[in-house]
Every structure is written in C-alpha cells, then in structure tokens.
C-alpha cells in the first residue's frame, strides 16, 4: 500500500467503493489488505481511502476472469472433433 496518493489521483471512501461494487465495507477493506485494491490510510484520525484507478483495474480483472471462465466452460462443452478440427461438428456457426 502506498503511503501517499499519486498527484491528482482520485480517492474513494470504502463506503463509496462498497456501493459501486455491491460489497460490504468490510469486504472492500479486505480487498485492500489483500492488495487487490490500492488503498491507504490518510488524515487524523487515519481513515481508509481507495484509489479510483485501482477500482477500475479490479473491475477489469473481474471481467477478464469471467470471460476466461466462460471460455473454459464452453471448451468443456465442445466435442473433441470440434477442438481438433476433424469429424462432425455439433451446432456449428
């Protein structure tokens, strides 16, 4: 976790991120502690703030993971001849 935000970096509160991602605040803090989101404590008393760019990156990573899982499920449903390019093709394009 960085100690200071980048110049001009937009910061969100955990509650704002939780609303955006449809998670609880505790889950958002856990994502920061797991380094899946970039966050830092700022101010006195120290309060968590999360970088907007990291939220965008997290959403991209989640979408990419979902895309790859969909491709994996699709490949598991394909017949071997379809994969090898030989034999009959079920439900071709």
C-alpha positions in Angstrom: 0.0 0.0 0.0 1.4 3.4 -0.9 1.9 6.0 1.8 0.8 8.9 -0.3 -1.5 9.1 -3.3 -0.2 9.9 -6.8 -0.6 13.6 -7.7 -4.2 14.1 -9.0 -5.3 10.6 -8.0 -9.0 10.4 -7.2 -9.7 8.7 -3.9 -12.9 7.0 -2.7 -14.1 6.1 0.7 -14.6 2.4 1.4 -18.4 3.1 1.6 -18.3 4.6 -1.9 -16.4 1.6 -3.3 -18.6 -0.8 -1.5 -21.7 0.8 -3.2 -20.0 0.7 -6.6 -19.0 -3.0 -6.3 -22.1 -4.1 -4.4 -19.9 -5.4 -1.5 -19.8 -4.6 2.2 -17.3 -2.1 3.6 -15.5 -5.0 5.4 -15.1 -6.8 2.1 -13.6 -3.7 0.5 -11.1 -3.3 3.3 -10.3 -7.0 2.9 -9.6 -6.4 -0.8 -7.2 -3.5 0.2 -5.5 -5.7 2.8 -5.1 -8.5 0.2 -3.6 -5.9 -2.3 -6.4 -6.4 -4.8 -7.3 -2.7 -4.4 -4.8 0.1 -3.8 -5.6 2.0 -0.6 -4.1 3.9 2.2 -5.0 5.5 5.5 -5.0 9.3 5.3 -5.7 12.1 7.8 -6.0 12.3 11.5 -7.7 10.1 12.7 -6.5 7.9 9.9 -9.3 6.7 7.5 -9.1 4.4 4.5 -9.1 5.8 1.0 -9.0 3.7 -2.2 -7.6 4.9 -5.5 -10.1 5.2 -8.3 -7.7 3.6 -10.8 -7.4 0.5 -8.7 -11.2 0.1 -8.6 -11.2 0.3 -12.4 -8.4 -2.3 -12.6 -10.2 -4.5 -10.2 -13.4 -4.4 -12.3 -11.3 -5.1 -15.5 -9.7 -8.1 -13.7 -13.1 -9.4 -12.6 -14.5 -9.1 -16.2 -11.4 -10.8 -17.6 -11.7 -13.7 -15.1 -15.4 -14.1 -16.0 -14.6 -14.1 -19.7 -11.9 -16.8 -19.3 -14.3 -18.9 -17.2 -16.9 -18.7 -19.8 -14.4 -19.8 -22.5 -13.3 -22.7 -20.2 -16.9 -23.8 -19.7 -17.5 -23.5 -23.5 -14.4 -25.6 -24.3 -15.5 -28.2 -21.8 -18.9 -28.5 -23.6 -17.2 -28.8 -27.1 -16.7 -32.2 -28.5 -13.2 -33.4 -29.2 -13.7 -33.4 -33.0 -14.6 -29.8 -32.8 -11.4 -29.0 -30.9 -9.2 -31.0 -33.3 -10.9 -29.8 -36.4 -11.9 -33.3 -37.6 -15.2 -35.1 -37.6 -18.8 -33.8 -37.3 -19.3 -30.5 -35.6 -22.3 -30.2 -33.2 -24.2 -26.9 -33.5 -21.7 -25.2 -35.9 -21.8 -21.4 -36.5 
